[in-house]
Structures are given as C-alpha cells and as structure tokens.
Amino acid sequence: MTTSPPLSRRTFLAGGSALALAGCISVPNRDPIIVGAAPLKERAARKGLIIGAEVSAPLLADPTFRNTLTRDFAMVVPGNALKWGPLERRRKVLDFHNADAIADFAAAHGMMMRGHTLLWHDMNPKWLAKHLADRRKDAARLIRRHIKAMAGRYRGRMHSWDVVNEAIEPKDGRGDGLRNSLFLKALGRDYLALAFEAAAKADPGARLVFNEYGCEWGWDVGRQRRYATLRLLEDLLDKGVPVHALGIQGHLDPGSDGSLDTRALGQFCDAAADLGLALQVTELDARDTSIGGSIESRDRLVADAYARFLDVVLARPATEAVLTWGMTDRHSWLTGHFPRPDSGIVRGLPYDADYRRKPAWYALAAALDAAPPRPGRENAAPDAS
Ligand code: 9MR
C-alpha cells in the first residue's frame, strides 16, 4: 500500500489567476491534488531528478509539440529511430538521419538524451535473424560492430543507453527466465555481457541500462519476471559486467485487475538498488483501453495509476529519471496497439490530443513535488531554471 504524501508537500497556489492556471484533480481514495502549472522539468530538477519523453523526429517540426516538449521536459528518447530495423534495413547501409535529428534537437535545446535500444528481440532488420543463424561464428563480431557503430556515434552525448531491452520472458520456458531471442539463440546468455561490455567500450560515459517491462504486475508472471530480472542482474554484476541501471518501463493498465502491485514493485526497486543499480522509469504511460464511463472518470483512473506507480518508484533514492512514452495522446503507440472498443483515442499520456494538460500531468507534477530530494543532485540537470 502506498500512502499519500502530506498535502503540505504538494505545491499549492492561491488567488484568482493562479487558480485559473492550477489543476485540481480528485484521485479515488486520495486527497485532492492541487498543483500549479510550473513546468515538470523545474519540479524534477528541484529534486535532482530528470524528466523526459519519447519522441519521433518528424514531430519536432511541429511548433506546438516542440514548445510543449521543451517547456516541460529535460530529456528525449527516440521511440524507434535507434532500433536496429529502422537503422539498418539494408545490410551495411546505416540510416541515422532520424536519430541525428533528435540528437541535434536535444543539443540545440540544452536537453539530455537517452538511447533506445542497442539489442531488442523486436524491430530488427529482416536479414538479421537469418544472418545470425547462418553464421554463428560471426555473431559476436556482428553484434559488437553494431553496438560500436551506434554507441560510438553518440559517444559523450547520451546520458544513458538501453543496452538490452526486454530480455526476460518466463513463458519461453527456460530455467533462467531469459527470452529465447535471436541473440540468445546465436550466443547463449553470454550475449548480455558481451553487449554491456561493447557499449561501455564505445561510450564509457553513458549509463548502461537493462530495460524491462511487467516489473509491477501482481500476477504470477510478474513475480517470475522480477525474480528472473534480479537473478540475471546479480549474475552480471558478480561477473563485473558494467550494468549501471535498471529501466522500469511502466506501461500501466489501470483497467486490468492485478496489473499494478505497489508492494511487489517497491520490494523489486529496493532489491535492484541493493545490487548498487540506479533506477529509471523509462516508458511511462497508462492505457484506458478497457475502461468505460466518462472521459473525466477515465482520466482520473489513469492519473491514479500514475500516482500510485510514481509514489513507489520516486520514494526510492536510487531513482534518477522518469520518461513518459510520448507526451500527447495525439501521438501515442497506445491507440494503435490497444484500440478502445469505441475506437476513441487512448488517453494514456500527460497531454490530451489538443495539448491540454490532463489529470495525469497533474499527478506527475504532484509526484515530482512529493519526491524526496536526491542529496547533491538538486538542480544538477542542465537548463533547470
Ligand atoms: O513506440 C514504439 C512503437 O512505435 C512501435 O511500433 C513498437 C514496435 O513494437 O515499439 C514501441 O516502443 C516499444 C519500446 O521500444 C519497448 N517497450 C515497449 C514499447 C511499446 O511497444
């Protein structure tokens, strides 16, 4: 069970114009949250935290998107531009133009950047699986070369890299809970150490992250995922493999009972921190696909999921960053991947499709305000003022 932070720790505004700007949401079973409209990045920086959002390059040309993004967020992460598939559709022809556009945008606006992702079982070029299967002897060299090309190109410019994404899949039936991905098939579990070592060599300054989903699930498979993740990280760290942080994706599903077990999530965060890892929330959103009722009540449940999840993760001093997977419901993977029965837009992000702040924005703001400061890191983020 999480408890509400005392209201005195929330940001209050009083007075006519301030109240017009202020948001007031009433989250079920909690006090009403009243927060001003101070940018999220300012609130995060006060606590030594970083707030960021997933973007795609074409959106950066839209002034409304751009202005909202730079006002609220201090970090960007490309949603797809750095995945192996879009990057090297044809073998040995690398297309960095979208990723470069995002990196240039970040630099021009004093924003930080995360890299997503060096190795993932999904969104790979068609030629890759066959190539790895046909030439197992070359697999390690090919993976090293890929990581060197990617992480090397942005050396010194990435705050962190998702080195390996979603490597856990208990349903694949292995004793260690690892996903039977094309990389595992080619190299066995050694591919994980190889990837982190290659990334450390290519960009020694970047934080190297193991990124995973389903860490907050209450179901049995959630418990299995957490167990497998911790055992794997412990093993890698024991062997001296340079893993620096655990990425907790945070794709929440408030319409589904058991999808968020705050107690298990808290214990998981503590166990990862005990291993010496930093924590990042890397892909936060909350889908209302299976929630009926009015927009207001749907938005309240989404905001409640943000609040309950963030209260747990931000209470941990090891947590250093929160990134939402997108910013506005106008551009979110959720509507395509988890369509609502009424075919409406899925309202999982802090801004609605018309760039109005939603209760989820205010829940995020309140959670940042309530987070304990990270000693020594307050206002450490660039462009925090
Ligand atoms: O947001 C991404 C979407 O545009 C792609 O179609 C999809 C492909 O599976 O990947 C989405 O991003 C995923 C991320 O890379 C890893 N975690 C889950 C995200 C949502 O599927």
Residues whose N, C-alpha, C, O or C-beta is under 5 A from the ligand:
A	BS01	9MR	G79 W333
